[in-house]
Amino acid sequence: MNSVSRQRVLREERWEESRMAENRGDILAALNIHRRILSEESSSYAVLARAGWLYYRLGLYEISLRYYKLACTISNEAGPFYRIMDRLSEQTESDMFAKMAESIYGAENKTIRSVAA
């Protein structure tokens, strides 16, 4: 097995370990495992979006937002933003929701169209 193939296999194994930790409810362990992937693959949409998700699950919304923004610089897909904003609005975390909306859309456009709408 060449080094590129070996690296891909290790990344897939770490990804699965991270998902298993998340499924057990150990989000911090899942994030720590995912950080190793992130250190090797910091330009992947999926890796950045998962980091955003894990930080979100830990309640670290500012950090989560940074990773979702980075993910969206790689892809034009706005889905992660809509998903996290839907969750924040459902949890009535209105201050964080408004701050994220302003950060994404600017102060002029505060109207958000939800995926759920």
C-alpha positions, 0 to 999 in steps of 0.5 A: 500500500502506498503512502497516499492510500495508507493516509486515506485509510487512516483518515477513514479509520479516524473518521469512524472513531470520531463518529463512534465517540459521538454516537456514545455521547462523548462529543469531546472525544469525537472532536479530539479525534476529528482534530487529528483529521483536521490537522492533515486535511484542512481544505476539505469541505466535509472535514470543516463542516464536521468540525463545525458540527462537533463544536456546535454540539459542544455549545461552542457556537462562535468556533462552530460558526468559523468552521462552517464559514470555512467550509462554505468558502470551499463549496457554494453549498449554504446548507450547513449555515441553514441547518445550524441556524434552524437548530439555534432558532429551534432552541430559542438561542435568539441572540446567537441566532441574530449574531450568526445571521448578521455575520453571514448576511450582513447587517442590512439583510436580517431576513433568513430563509430557513430550509424548513420554511 
